Amino acid sequence: MDRIEELADMLEVIKALAKLENTSFSDVVKVAEEKCDKRGGFEDKIFLEKVVDKK
């Protein structure tokens, strides 16, 4: 149950940040879903660790 409460807290932070950006939580969710469709999500637990710029 503690993890669920922490996730709920994270959602409240995201809602507050969305409000600061003059957008809605549902707009944030929509963008997240579009990014997931385009780039993939985190279900496979694969994370980008660094980017090397070879300029």
N, C-alpha and C positions, 0 to 999 in steps of 0.2 A: 504494500500500500504506500510506503514512503516514496517509491519511485514514481508512482502515479501522481502523488501530490507535487513532487518536483517537476514533473512534466506539465502539470497544471500551472505551476508558477512560471515556467518558461513560456507557456501560451499567453499568460497575462503580460509578460514583458514584450512579446511580439505584438500583441494588440496595442500596447502603449506606444511602441515604436512606429507602428503603422499610423496611428493617430497623429504622431508628430510629423509624419510625412504627408499628412492630409489624404490618406488612403484608408481603405477598409481592410479588415482581417481577411475577408473573402477575396479581395484583390491580391493579397499576398499569397494566399493559398493557390489561386489561379496561376500566378507567375511561377510558383514552386512546381506545380504540376506540369506546366509547359516546359520548364527547365529539365525536369525529370524525364519527360518524354523525349526531349532533344538530346540530353547528355547522359541520362541514366541517373539512378539514385544511389542510395547507400546500402541497399539490401544485401549486396555481396561483400560488404565491409571492405571495399577497396577505396583507399583515400589517396589523394594527391599529397605528397609530402613536400615537394619543392619544385620550383620552376627555374631552369637555368637559361638566362638570356645570353645568346652567343653573338652579341654585336661587336 
